[in-house]
Amino acid sequence: MSDVTPASPLRDWLADPAAGQVLRGMLAAQGQSEDALSPALGLPLEQLVRLAGETFPPGLMEVLVTAAETGVVPEELPIAPPAATAPAAEPAASVEIGTPEPWTEQVTPGRFDGRTVVVTGAASGIGRAVAARIVREGGRVVAVDVSERVADLAADLGGSVVPVTADITAPASAQAVLSAAGGRVDGLANVAGVMDDDAAVHEVDDEIWDRVMRVNVDGPMRLMRAVLPGMLAAGGGRIVNVVSEAALRGSAAGAAYTTSKHALVGLTRSSAYQYAGTGVRVNAVAPGAVATGIPVPAPAPYGSARTARMRVAIPGLAMAEELAASITFLLSEDSVNINGAILPSDGGWSVA
Ligand SMILES: NC(=O)c1ccc[n+]([C@@H]2O[C@H](COP(=O)([O-])OP(=O)(O)OC[C@H]3O[C@@H](n4cnc5c(N)ncnc54)[C@H](O)[C@@H]3O)[C@@H](O)[C@H]2O)c1
């Protein structure tokens, strides 16, 4: 009998004698090894199941829990989900490499006391984790999302959340956000964003291009334009734009997404320069691969085959809370001397 639970990382499940055998058997049935799962080793099993959605064999979680509890490997194994990117086997290390310690969020009580922060994309993924962390650290969050699920966030986190259901591409939404804030805005986290279909330029679909530009560039600019006069009058404010690995290189996504995130870097740097010395600081965080379930359109054949080649260099999937740690650092006073930085929060992908 082992002590793994659905919240235990995949690494522990693989180490469990019976459950590990189930997982390996399931992969072997598809000609895969456990290397296929290496980017996700630190993720809690339950999160992996949530993310995998229908690609996870129905009932596998129950089979794993029973195997761990009883130590017995069932005769019939569930069918494996399609494998994640499989990195090449690494050569044996000449030094001992231990198991990384699991990370847990370190809340700093009171870091956002008396602060109001606008967070877009707050109904899901990284935006939700940012909003939750700010509330836990004493702040008030104006939580903006096109999805009505943003109201659930307010129900979960209580009165410190003011939910605003709005499409950031609609010109009127910036005013709705300011009205909801009802006064001073100390911080803005432009997190909402959408992916493209990995299309290379000759495959670009106008509708996807327009949507990606409107959500990833126009929306953040309009919100910055709305909050900046108040921040300048108050003598300070912090803006964090969430970009991507695709803002740092040409191989992480399609032409539309890559262009949009490079544009957001330009907006960040231009604003950091223009407002330097006013107390307003503008920075960006570039996430690598994050386990959020962000919708991905059906892949364009040529471009997606090209980008797939580079994904083997991803060191691992991060949890949304790990990105929230980077973003809230830049939203807080601890980032006092940082302005115009594009902070990769990618486990080192950008140095590969
Ligand atoms: N998940 C990743 O691997 C990853 C990697 C690099 C960068 N990013 C960036 O991180 C940010 C957050 O991504 P996520 O993974 O948390 O995605 P997500 O899909 O989980 O969350 C994004 C949220 O934005 C909202 N949204 C989309 N369009 C909107 C609009 N027009 N108006 C208001 N809200 C809107 C969605 O409803 C959703 O709740 C995005 O900017 C994305 O480009 C994500």
Ligand as a Chemical Component Dictionary entry (heavy atoms), coordinates in Angstrom:
data_LIG
# 
_chem_comp.id                   LIG 
_chem_comp.type                 NON-POLYMER 
_chem_comp.pdbx_formal_charge   0 
_chem_comp.three_letter_code    LIG 
# 
loop_
_chem_comp_atom.comp_id 
_chem_comp_atom.atom_id 
_chem_comp_atom.alt_atom_id 
_chem_comp_atom.type_symbol 
_chem_comp_atom.charge 
_chem_comp_atom.model_Cartn_x 
_chem_comp_atom.model_Cartn_y 
_chem_comp_atom.model_Cartn_z 
_chem_comp_atom.pdbx_ordinal 
LIG N1  N1  N 0  -0.645  28.132 -21.342 1  
LIG C1  C1  C 0  0.534   28.314 -21.907 2  
LIG O1  O1  O 0  1.291   27.329 -22.170 3  
LIG C2  C2  C 0  1.015   29.699 -22.255 4  
LIG C3  C3  C 0  2.322   29.825 -22.734 5  
LIG C4  C4  C 0  2.791   31.107 -23.065 6  
LIG C5  C5  C 0  1.981   32.214 -22.897 7  
LIG N2  N2  N 1  0.704   32.053 -22.443 8  
LIG C6  C6  C 0  -0.105  33.275 -22.313 9  
LIG O2  O2  O 0  -0.626  33.340 -21.009 10 
LIG C7  C7  C 0  -1.869  34.035 -21.029 11 
LIG C8  C8  C 0  -2.915  33.226 -20.264 12 
LIG O3  O3  O 0  -3.047  31.977 -20.889 13 
LIG P1  P1  P 0  -3.687  30.711 -20.146 14 
LIG O4  O4  O 0  -2.846  29.558 -20.531 15 
LIG O5  O5  O -1 -3.955  31.013 -18.718 16 
LIG O6  O6  O 0  -5.048  30.590 -20.979 17 
LIG P2  P2  P 0  -6.566  30.286 -20.545 18 
LIG O7  O7  O 0  -7.290  30.010 -21.803 19 
LIG O8  O8  O 0  -6.582  29.277 -19.448 20 
LIG O9  O9  O 0  -7.021  31.676 -19.952 21 
LIG C9  C9  C 0  -7.178  32.804 -20.765 22 
LIG C10 C10 C 0  -8.424  33.538 -20.331 23 
LIG O10 O10 O 0  -8.551  34.693 -21.173 24 
LIG C11 C11 C 0  -9.913  34.861 -21.457 25 
LIG N3  N3  N 0  -10.089 35.623 -22.687 26 
LIG C12 C12 C 0  -9.820  35.224 -23.961 27 
LIG N4  N4  N 0  -10.185 36.176 -24.819 28 
LIG C13 C13 C 0  -10.685 37.205 -24.085 29 
LIG C14 C14 C 0  -11.236 38.454 -24.412 30 
LIG N5  N5  N 0  -11.381 38.844 -25.692 31 
LIG N6  N6  N 0  -11.648 39.259 -23.407 32 
LIG C15 C15 C 0  -11.549 38.872 -22.109 33 
LIG N7  N7  N 0  -11.053 37.685 -21.752 34 
LIG C16 C16 C 0  -10.625 36.857 -22.721 35 
LIG C17 C17 C 0  -10.455 33.438 -21.618 36 
LIG O11 O11 O 0  -11.867 33.402 -21.461 37 
LIG C18 C18 C 0  -9.705  32.715 -20.515 38 
LIG O12 O12 O 0  -10.442 32.705 -19.302 39 
LIG C19 C19 C 0  -2.194  34.282 -22.508 40 
LIG O13 O13 O 0  -1.854  35.595 -22.830 41 
LIG C20 C20 C 0  -1.313  33.298 -23.241 42 
LIG O14 O14 O 0  -0.983  33.758 -24.533 43 
LIG C21 C21 C 0  0.210   30.823 -22.118 44 
# 
loop_
_chem_comp_bond.comp_id 
_chem_comp_bond.atom_id_1 
_chem_comp_bond.atom_id_2 
_chem_comp_bond.value_order 
_chem_comp_bond.pdbx_ordinal 
LIG N1  C1  SING 1  
LIG C1  O1  DOUB 2  
LIG C1  C2  SING 3  
LIG C2  C3  SING 4  
LIG C2  C21 DOUB 5  
LIG C3  C4  DOUB 6  
LIG C4  C5  SING 7  
LIG C5  N2  DOUB 8  
LIG N2  C6  SING 9  
LIG N2  C21 SING 10 
LIG C6  O2  SING 11 
LIG C6  C20 SING 12 
LIG O2  C7  SING 13 
LIG C7  C8  SING 14 
LIG C7  C19 SING 15 
LIG C8  O3  SING 16 
LIG O3  P1  SING 17 
LIG P1  O4  DOUB 18 
LIG P1  O5  SING 19 
LIG P1  O6  SING 20 
LIG O6  P2  SING 21 
LIG P2  O7  DOUB 22 
LIG P2  O8  SING 23 
LIG P2  O9  SING 24 
LIG O9  C9  SING 25 
LIG C9  C10 SING 26 
LIG C10 O10 SING 27 
LIG C10 C18 SING 28 
LIG O10 C11 SING 29 
LIG C11 N3  SING 30 
LIG C11 C17 SING 31 
LIG N3  C12 SING 32 
LIG N3  C16 SING 33 
LIG C12 N4  DOUB 34 
LIG N4  C13 SING 35 
LIG C13 C14 SING 36 
LIG C13 C16 DOUB 37 
LIG C14 N5  SING 38 
LIG C14 N6  DOUB 39 
LIG N6  C15 SING 40 
LIG C15 N7  DOUB 41 
LIG N7  C16 SING 42 
LIG C17 O11 SING 43 
LIG C17 C18 SING 44 
LIG C18 O12 SING 45 
LIG C19 O13 SING 46 
LIG C19 C20 SING 47 
LIG C20 O14 SING 48 
# 
